[in-house]
Amino acid sequence: MSIAYDYSRETPAAAFLARPQQQLLIDGRRVASASGRTFKSLNPATEQVIAKIAEGNEADVDAAVAAARRAFEGPWRTMRAAERGHILLKWAELLKQHADEIVEIESLDAGKPVAAVLRQDFPAAIDTLTYYAGWADKISGDVVSTREDALTYTVREPVGVVAAIVPWNFPLMIGMWKLAPALACGCTVVMKPAELTSLSALRIGELALEAGLPPGVLNIVTGPGRTVGEALVNHPDVDKVTFTGSPGVGRGIMKGAAGNFKRVSLELGGKSANVIFDDADLDTASKAAAAGIFFNAGQVCSAGSRVLVQEAVYDEVVERLTARAGAIRMGDPADRATALGPVISEKQMKSILDYVDIGRKEGALLTTGGERVGNRGYFISPAVFANVRHEMRISQEEIFGPVVSVIKFKDEADALRIANGTAYSLAAGVWSRDMGRVQRFAKKARAGTVWINTYGYTDVRLPWGGERDSGLGREHGTAAIENFTEPKAVWMNLNV
Ligand code: NAD
């Protein structure tokens, strides 16, 4: 694989990428970092530097949090709720007008195929923003019956200043999962994108200002997790942290947030089981199982990284998955026919290739893929491991790459034991024509989402998240409205 881009070409994102430096967004202005330092962002498909980005530190976080606090106490919270919704809708319109530019930025920065960003990331971000814009003037409390001499009711108030910490696998979409509900509820936000993929956030942040978002309502501080992320988590004037990332960092966030009892919601990892019984439609199930692990090069928290197959059809499913993996079109993300791009970074590539070695050493059978392709760009051929035992590391640990472990099971009880037998609980899939069996599975699966005879769908109207190493709390739907508001009880004495 050898791809090279000429970044001076007149493409929709050319003007943005030509900037000498991508700056922080604080209090409605683009500013250099307090230290004046920058870091580089690479295109994972070519390893070319595509941007120099301001590297924030504690001083920048202080300035951003102060701006967010002023905006919270000032224009955003006091604005008519409907007006907040209108500004968010205007932002969605502006994003759509700049779709080509944003899609190109996301594809170059994250190595995502343009076709996938157009089909998934971008429309999902717009859908999320539009959905929560509609919520802005529909957040309400209740009148509650208590005593004859009292009027008692609840109101829902915004939690305040929110720190949103975002990973690199779906920068635009997951960023919007946090921004849209927080802003709709009347909170203000300091966002920290992942260092590897900060660009789309910076661009959409500028468009938010154009849409009329008052200064300070959305601030973006780019930079390392250890400085910017930790400063946000430890900051005494941040009221809530919403985080998506790894369980290790999530654990640290819970500890850091304890200082001033910040509200915390965490979306963490997964090792989701996609369970295929012998009466399933094997063609559809195998196709969905391949998409379930190889989409976004397996860098998906809910990837179906364990495919559990009943013994009678095990060999057939391994064969079908192997054939599908070999046929996936990998290549230049800018080519609309490309289905599989590179993984995000050299570090991630090495970690995935290490897991392929571990799988081999554990005695699993690699039926296809698992190799670096070319010597420029972080491309890995999609890998299928057969003869995987439940105890193996490749069956227990999140690889976060295009590697699937195919595990044999005997019966329903065996399938459940294996499916529920990891530290994670984000999602699970089940394939069978027996409706009793799939419903029994859905009841007993330890998973925040269960897919029946399908895999991988999400919708902002449905709750999303898991427990244990998969996280704490839920995003999406009404759950997110509850995340970003606090109920207040009001008691009025009617006898005065
Ligand atoms: P990560 O935890 O390394 O980083 C996530 C974000 O946290 C980044 O912005 C990073 O800069 C920041 N960060 C790093 N150290 C920090 C610290 N000490 N304090 C505060 N912030 C810090 O994870 P990643 O490598 O970016 O993403 C991969 C992981 O995210 C995987 O485990 C994956 O399963 C998980 N993930 C989960 C979901 C979900 O919805 N459950 C979605 C996407 C990714």
Residues whose N, C-alpha, C, O or C-beta is under 5 A from the ligand:
A	BS01	NAD	I165 V166 P167 W168 N169 K192 P193 A194 E195 G223 P224 G225 R226 G229 E230 T244 G245 S246 P247 V249 E267 L268 G269 G270 C301 S470
